[in-house]
């Protein structure tokens, strides 16, 4: 079941355009912070910085990715395999269309129709498999 979750989650993240945690944990409303995570993740993917993209996942997601043997390289390998072949247009086209925040959880609907979840951790937001 979790194997299917990995595929579903990674493909649901197709719309992202950045990573790196810079804007995502700096003040602003929760919606602004969640939007910044999406933007940062997409930027990291566009730059081929899969390690920084992995830093945007919660520890449970990274731990799960590290246990997957189908693709070598743990989180970085899985992220590169999923996003490395995207065209610039596909990466640039990944952006939040709507954000729904309920408590410490957020659901982001992407322009391409996919969605993914985030969880508030400390003062910022991280991507999750939930």
N, C-alpha and C positions, 0 to 999 in steps of 0.2 A: 504494500500500500504506500509506504513512504517513497519507494522508487518512482511511482507515478506522481507523487507529490513533488519530487524534485523536478521532474519534467514539466509539470503544470506550473510550478512556481517560476522556474527559470524562463519559460516561455511567456508567462504573465508579466515578466519584468521587461519584455522587449521594448517598451516605450520609454525607458529611463534614459536620462541624458547627463549623468554626472555622478560624482562620488568624491569622497575625501573628507567629509565631516565638517568642512569649514563653516558653511552657512547654517547647517542643520542644528548646531547646538549653540547658536548665538541669538539669544533673546527673540523677540517677536512673538506673534501669536502662534499657537500650536499649528494652525493651518499653514502659516508662513514657514514654520520649521519643517513640516511634512513635505511641503512643496520643494523646499531647499534640498531635502534628502533625495527626492526624485531627480532634481536637476543635477546634484552632485554625482549621483550614481551614473547618470547618463554621460556626464563629462568624463568620468573615469573610464567608462566603456569606450567612448570615442577616442580617448588617449591611449587605450590598450593597457591601462593601469588596473589589472585585475586584482592585485593585492589590495589596493585602496578600495575597490568595489567590495571586496570581501569584508573589509573593515566596517562596512555599513550594515552588515547582517548582525542579528543578535547572536550570542554565544551558542545557543542551542542549534541554530541553523548552521553555523560554521562547523560545529561538532558533527552534525549529521552529514554535511557535505564531505567532511574528512573521512567518514566511515564508508563512503561509497567506492566500491572497487571497480565499477564499470569504466570510469574515466580517471586516469592517473592525475595526481597533482592536487587532490583535495578540492577545497573551495576555489582556489585560483584556476585549477585545471578545468573544473566544471563550468566556472564563469566564462573562461576563454572559449571552451567548446560551445557554449550556448550563444555567446554574444560576439565572438571574434570574427565571424563571417558576415555580420550585418553590414549593409551598405551605410554610407554616411546619411542618406535620406532616412533609412529605417531607424537609425539611432537618433537622429535629429527629430524624427516624428514622434518619438516617445515622450509624452508629457502628460501631466495630470489634467484630466478634464474635470473631475470633481473629487472632493475629499470629504469623507464622512468620519467625524471623530466622536467616539463614545467612550468617555473616561480616558483610560490609558491605551486604548486601541484605536487605530485609524485604518480605514479602507480607502484606497485610492483607485478610482476608475480612470484608466488611461484613454487617450484619444482613440487608440486602436481597438478599444473594446475590452481589453484585458483589465484585470484588477489584481491588486496585491495588498498585503497587510503590513502595518507597522505597529510597533509597541513603544510607548514612552519609557525611556530608561534614563533615570537621573533628570537632567535638564534638557535632554534631546530625544530624538526618535531614531529607532533602528528598524531595519526590515526584518520580517519574521516569516516563518513558514505557516503561521496560523491564518 
